[in-house]
Amino acid sequence: MKLGVNIDHIAVLREARKVADPDPLDALSICKRAGADQITIHLREDRRHMQDIDAKNIITLSTLPVNLECAIEASMIDIACNLHPHRVTLVPEKREEVTTEGGLAVTGEQPRLKEAIKRLQAQEIEVSLFIDPTLETVKASLELGVEWIEFHTGKYANIYAMLYSNLSKTHHKIPELELSRKILKKMLDNELHNLRLLSCDAQGFGLKVAAGHGLNMQNVEDIVKIESIEELNIGQSIIARSIFVGLNQAIVDMKEKLIR
């Protein structure tokens, strides 16, 4: 299974002080040496972490493929078309969110989404849609003619954390998941089963399947067992762990988890 390393949180640390250090560009050679298969970055409309110059430098200088995440807003598609990354993953954005809270709306009439896909593919840029894991979103993605889908694994990660950590005792408390361990285990099994079935369906339709959001060294093992998922994009947990073990080791350790 391939690993895309999302380096956004290096920029988060930099922007905390509004200085020039640490520079996400410095991570590129480390990611490559450590065995990463792809660099993933998210250029948000509010520029809360990655800046335009970061995206330009990373896409221009990376010797690994770059997966650029962005919203479907026209100015963001302009930037993507000009920078020409290997892939663009279209994601939803809300200014008030801490991180991406769910998948992109892909069902129904989506003129802006269709136009964004058309423009990107005209530049020979692969397009992926970051979607919630439902059959409706998979079928809608197929109809939109994209090459990739990426399943939002946030629900799986939250259930896992409620079951195996002290999440319920932190400020990240999720009231709807304050349930017994027996119920949580059933929910976790159901979510894994859903991801397994839908990734197989998507692969059968001819879509390439990635997954990401909230994945870490503990919860990734069962996701890795789903053979129809080709790639995981993981960022926050790798960058957070790198504080203690270094970025190279954090990537090496995660890459080892992805061997199947």
C-alpha positions in Angstrom: 0.0 0.0 0.0 1.3 3.5 -0.9 1.8 6.2 1.6 1.1 9.9 0.9 2.7 12.1 3.6 0.7 15.2 4.2 3.1 17.9 5.4 0.6 20.6 6.1 1.2 20.5 9.9 4.8 21.6 9.3 3.3 24.8 8.0 0.9 24.9 10.9 3.8 25.1 13.3 5.5 27.9 11.2 2.3 29.9 11.0 1.9 29.8 14.8 4.7 32.3 15.0 4.4 33.8 11.5 8.1 33.3 10.8 10.0 31.4 8.0 10.8 28.3 10.0 10.1 25.4 9.8 9.9 25.4 6.0 7.7 22.5 4.6 10.1 22.4 1.6 12.8 21.0 3.9 10.7 17.8 4.4 10.7 16.7 0.8 14.1 14.9 0.8 13.4 13.4 4.2 10.0 12.0 2.9 11.7 10.5 -0.1 14.5 8.9 1.8 12.1 7.5 4.4 10.0 5.7 1.7 7.0 8.0 1.2 5.4 7.4 -2.2 3.7 10.8 -2.5 3.7 14.3 -1.0 0.2 15.6 -0.1 -0.5 19.3 0.7 -3.8 21.2 1.2 -3.8 24.8 0.0 -6.9 26.2 1.8 -8.7 29.3 0.7 -8.0 30.9 4.1 -4.2 30.0 3.8 -4.2 29.0 7.4 -1.1 26.8 6.9 0.3 26.2 3.4 0.8 29.4 1.4 0.9 29.9 -2.4 4.7 30.0 -2.4 4.8 26.7 -0.5 2.6 25.0 -3.1 4.6 26.4 -6.0 8.0 25.4 -4.5 6.8 21.9 -3.4 5.2 21.1 -6.7 8.1 22.4 -8.7 10.9 20.8 -6.7 9.4 17.5 -5.3 10.9 14.4 -6.9 7.8 12.5 -5.5 4.4 12.9 -7.0 2.4 15.8 -5.4 -1.3 15.5 -4.5 -2.7 18.9 -4.1 -5.9 19.2 -2.0 -8.1 22.2 -2.6 -11.6 23.5 -2.8 -13.6 23.7 -6.0 -13.7 27.5 -5.9 -12.6 28.9 -9.3 -9.5 30.7 -8.0 -8.2 27.6 -6.4 -8.7 25.6 -9.6 -6.8 28.4 -11.4 -3.8 27.9 -9.1 -4.0 24.1 -9.5 -4.0 24.3 -13.3 -1.1 26.7 -13.3 1.0 24.6 -10.9 0.1 21.3 -12.5 0.5 18.8 -9.7 0.3 15.1 -10.4 -3.1 14.9 -8.8 -5.7 17.3 -7.4 -8.0 16.0 -4.6 -11.1 18.2 -4.4 -12.3 18.7 -0.8 -15.0 20.6 1.0 -13.9 23.6 3.1 -15.6 25.7 5.9 -13.8 28.6 7.4 -14.9 27.7 10.9 -13.7 24.1 10.8 -10.5 23.0 12.6 -10.0 20.2 10.0 -12.0 18.8 7.1 -15.1 17.5 8.8 -16.6 15.3 6.1 -16.7 14.4 2.4 -17.4 16.5 -0.6 -21.0 16.9 -1.8 -21.0 14.9 -5.0 -24.6 13.8 -5.5 -27.2 15.8 -7.5 -26.5 18.6 -9.9 -23.0 19.9 -9.3 -22.1 22.4 -12.0 -19.2 23.9 -10.2 -17.7 20.5 -9.4 -18.1 19.3 -13.0 -16.5 22.4 -14.3 -13.5 22.1 -11.9 -13.0 18.4 -12.9 -13.2 19.3 -16.6 -10.6 22.1 -16.3 -8.2 19.9 -14.3 -8.5 17.0 -16.6 -7.9 19.2 -19.6 -4.5 20.0 -18.1 -3.9 16.2 -17.8 -4.1 16.4 -14.0 -5.6 13.3 -12.3 -8.6 14.2 -10.1 -9.7 12.6 -6.9 -12.8 13.4 -4.8 -12.6 13.3 -1.0 -15.9 11.6 -0.2 -17.9 10.0 2.7 -17.9 6.2 2.3 -21.4 5.6 0.9 -22.5 3.8 -2.2 -24.3 7.0 -3.5 -21.0 9.0 -3.3 -19.1 6.2 -5.1 -21.6 6.0 -7.9 -21.7 9.8 -8.2 -17.9 10.0 -8.4 -17.9 7.4 -11.2 -20.5 9.4 -13.1 -18.4 12.5 -12.7 -15.5 10.7 -14.5 -12.7 11.1 -12.0 -9.8 8.8 -11.7 -9.6 8.5 -7.9 -11.8 8.7 -4.8 -10.5 9.1 -1.3 -12.7 7.9 1.5 -12.9 10.1 4.6 -12.0 7.8 7.5 -12.9 10.3 10.2 -15.8 8.3 11.5 -13.7 5.2 11.7 -10.9 7.0 13.5 -13.3 8.7 16.0 -15.0 5.4 16.9 -11.6 3.7 17.3 -10.5 6.5 19.6 -13.6 6.2 21.7 -13.1 2.5 22.0 -9.4 2.4 22.7 -8.4 5.8 24.2 -9.6 8.4 26.7 -11.1 10.6 24.0 -14.4 10.9 25.9 -12.4 12.6 28.7 -10.9 15.3 26.5 -12.1 18.5 24.9 -12.6 16.4 21.7 -15.6 14.7 23.4 -18.1 13.3 20.9 -21.5 13.0 22.7 -23.1 10.7 20.1 -20.3 8.2 20.7 -20.6 8.0 24.5 -21.7 4.4 24.2 -20.8 1.1 25.8 -17.7 -0.7 24.5 -19.8 -3.5 23.1 -21.8 -1.0 21.0 -18.6 0.8 19.9 -16.9 -2.4 18.9 -20.0 -3.2 16.7 -19.9 0.2 15.2 -16.2 -0.1 14.4 -16.7 -3.5 12.8 -19.6 -2.1 10.7 -17.5 0.9 9.6 -14.6 -1.4 8.5 -17.0 -3.7 6.7 -18.5 -0.7 4.9 -15.1 0.6 3.9 -14.2 -2.9 2.6 -17.3 -3.3 0.6 -17.3 0.1 -0.9 -13.6 0.1 -1.8 -14.2 -3.2 -3.6 -17.2 -1.8 -5.4 -15.2 1.3 -6.4 -12.3 -0.8 -7.7 -14.8 -2.9 -9.6 -16.1 0.3 -11.3 -12.6 1.2 -12.4 -11.9 3.8 -9.7 -8.6 4.0 -7.8 -9.2 4.1 -4.1 -7.4 6.1 -1.4 -8.3 6.8 2.2 -7.3 9.2 4.9 -8.2 11.4 7.9 -7.5 10.6 11.5 -5.3 7.6 10.7 -2.4 6.9 13.0 0.0 4.1 14.1 -2.7 2.4 16.2 -5.8 2.5 14.1 -4.3 2.0 10.6 -3.7 -1.7 10.9 -7.2 -2.8 10.0 -7.5 -0.3 7.2 -4.3 -1.7 5.7 -6.0 -5.1 5.4 -8.5 -3.8 2.9 -6.6 -4.7 -0.3 -8.7 -2.6 -2.6 -7.5 0.5 -0.9 -4.3 1.4 -2.8 -3.1 4.5 -0.9 -3.4 6.2 2.5 -2.8 9.9 2.9 -1.6 10.6 6.5 -0.4 13.8 7.9 -1.1 15.0 11.4 -0.2 11.8 13.3 3.1 11.5 11.4 4.1 15.1 12.0 3.0 14.9 15.6 5.1 11.8 16.2 8.1 13.3 14.5 8.4 15.7 17.4 9.6 12.7 19.5 11.2 10.3 17.0 12.2 12.6 14.0 10.4 12.9 10.7 12.4 10.2 9.0 11.7 7.6 11.7 8.0 8.6 11.9 7.6 7.9 8.2 9.6 4.7 8.2 7.5 3.4 11.0 4.2 4.2 9.3 5.4 2.8 6.0 6.2 -0.5 7.8 2.6 -0.5 9.0 1.4 -0.4 5.4 3.2 -3.6 4.3 0.8 -6.4 3.6 
